Amino acid sequence: MISLTFCIYIDPAHALHDFQLKVELPKDFLNPVRYICFSPRLMALMFNLILFGPPGSGKGTQSEKLVEKYGLVHLSTGNLLREEIAGKTPLGMEAKNFMDKGQLVPDEVVIGMIDNSLDHHKEAIGFLFDGFPRTVAQAVALDKLLELKGSSISLVLALEVSEEELVKRLLNRGKTSGRSDDTHEDVIRKRFAVYQRETEPVAVHYKQEKKFQSIKGEGSVDDIFNTVCAAIDKKMK
């Protein structure tokens, strides 16, 4: 007789409850005791991270490193739009119709694309939402979507970089990037102002849920990454 211990997650708080099940198996089938853990609410155990940062904050670099370290699915709405349009999906064609008219893609279309991506990666450890949501309405819609799937946003991190440092970084980047918006200081400052105006209400939204944390985005890439990881690891415990 061999004893198997089954561990079952019965709530989102990750409380473990187990029970013993005795079954007749050959003695050489496995070691005397094995632990088989499964979760009927796998989505609830996902770690979903939102990462904010103004242009020039190094958000793209940090996102790549986080995806590699934690195995998160990188979810960028810009990439989603390009993929849906390239695939000529119904949502992609609807988005393209708005874009061709010079109009913003409605939130419900973007949320629909995120919904598709979540369904496409059901076995993911979690998602890294890159620069989304940008408005409180988008944040509320994302929260509701994740709630329907038995999940939620785990942590929101914002890379904080001074305006002067951003101007310096982007002007230097403009020497090689070929982007016209990286070569004019007044344009850079306007982009920074827009970022602050858009993200502040979203920050307040997640501060109320005690999920928001600012991260100093000045220093070496590795130092910033270590600080970001420390915040994530603390939240994961």
N, C-alpha and C positions, 0 to 999 in steps of 0.2 A: 504494500500500500504506500502511495506517495502523496504527500500533502502539497497542494498548490495554494498560494495566497493570492487572491485577486484584490487589487486596490481600485476603488472606484471614486472618481471625483463626483461629488453630488451637489456642489455649489460653486459659484464663481470665485469664492474666497479661497479655493484650492484646499479645503479641508479634506483630509484623506480618511476614508472609512474602509475597512477590509473585512473579509470573511473567509473562513476556511472551507475548502471543498476537497473531499477525499475521493480519489479515483483510482481504479486498478490500472496500472501501467507496468510494463517490464522494468525491472530494476535498472537496466542499463539505458533506459530511454533518456533520462536526464539526471542531473544532480538531485539529491534528496529534496531540496527546496528551490523553487524558482518563483520569481515575482513577475506577474503579468499585469501591467497597468493599462487601463484604457479609460477614455473619457467620453461620456455621451454628450458633453458640451464643449467640444474641441475649440470652437470659435471663441468661447469665453476665456480660453487660456492664451489666446493670441496676445502678443505685445505690439500695440499699434502706436507708432511715434509720429508726431508732427514736428517738422524741423523748419523754422523760419530763419530768415537772414536777409538783409538788404543786399542789393547788387554790390558785389565786391567783398562780401563777408566771408567767402570761402565755403558757402553752403554746399556747392556742388562737390567740392573735394571731400568735405566731411561726410556727405551722403554716401559717396562711393566707398569710403572706408568703413562706415557703419554697416552697409549692406554686406560687405565682405566679412566683417567680424561677427555679426549677429545672424546673418542669413535671412534678413528681412527682404521682402519684395519691394523694390523701389517703385513708388507710384507717383509719377509726375503727370499732371493734367496735360501739359504740353505734349508729352510723348504719347499719352492716351489719344489725344485729338489726332495726331499724325497717324497713329496706327489704325484708328477707326476709319479715318478718311481714306487711307491707303487700301484698307480692306473693303472699302465701299459698303460698310455695314449701314443699316437704317439710321443709327445714331450718327455715324460718320457723315452720311449724306445730309442729314438734317443740320449738323454743325457746319458743314461746308456751305450750305445755303445761306446761313447767317453771315459767315465770314466773307463770302463773295459779295455780300451787300454792305460790307464794312461794319457789320453789327457784332456786338458781343454775343458769344454763345450762351444761351440761357442756362441758369443753374441746374434746372431739371435735366437738361441734356448731359451736362458734365457729371452730375450725380448718377445718371443712368450708365455712363461709361465706367465710373468707379464701381458701380454695382456689378457690371459685367466682369471687371477685373477681379473683384473679390470672389465671385463665383468660379472664375477660371483658376484661382489659386487657393482652393479650399484647404489644401494641406499645408499652406504656408505657416511658418512660425509666427509671422506677423507682417505688418506693412509699415513702410516709411513714406509718409505723405509729405512730399517735397513742395513747400510753399503753398499748400492748400490745406484748409480753406482760407480765403482772403477776406471774406466778409462774415459777419455774424450770421446772416441768413444761410450761407454755405456751411458754417460750423454747425448750426442747428440741423440742417438737412443731413450732414454727414453723421452727426450723433444719432439721429433717428434711423438712418440706414444701418449703422452698425448695431444699434439696439435690436432691430428686427432680425439680425443675424446672430443675436446672443453675444455680441462683443461690444467694445467701447474703445475710446481713445485712452491710452495708458499714460502718456506723458507728452507735453508740448514744450519744446526747447526753442529758445530764440537766441541767435548769435548777436551779441551787442557789440557794435563797432562805432567809434565816433565818426561824425560826419567828415572831419578833416582827414582822418585816416582813410576813409572810403574814397574821398576825392583823390588822394595821393595814389592809392592802389589802382583805381580805374584809369587815371591818366597814364600811369605806367603800363597798364595792360593795353591801353589804346594804341601804344606805339607798335604793338605786334598783332593785336586781335583783328584789326581791320574793321572794327565796329565804330560807326560814326558817333554813337551815343557814349563811347568811352573816351572821346577826344575833346569834349567841350565841358568845361567845369560847370556852367550854368545848367546844362542838361543833366549832369550827374546829380547836382543838388536838388533839382526838381524830382528826379527819380527817387532820391532818398526821402523827400518830403511826402511823395505819394505812398511810399512803403510805410512810413510812420502813420500816416493818416488811415491807411487801410487796415494795418495789423493791430493797432492799439485797441480797437473795440473787440477784436478776436482774442487778444491777450486777456482783456478784462473778462470775457466770457469763460475762458478756461481757468483764470485765477479764481473765479467764484467756485469752480469745481475742484480747486486745489491741485490742478494738473499742470500749471504753467511754471516754467523756471527759466530765468535769464542766464546765459552763459557768456562770459567774456570772450569775445571773438578776436582779441588782439594777442599776438605772441606767435610762437612757432606752430606750425600745423599739428605737430605731434602733441604739444602741450595742450592745445585746444581740444584735440581729439581725446586725450586722456581725461580731461575735465568732463567732456560730453559723456564718455563711457562711464565715468564714476556716477553721474546722475542717473544714467540708465540702469546700471547695476544695482544701485540703491533702490530704485523703483521696482526692480524685478524680484527683490528679496521678499 
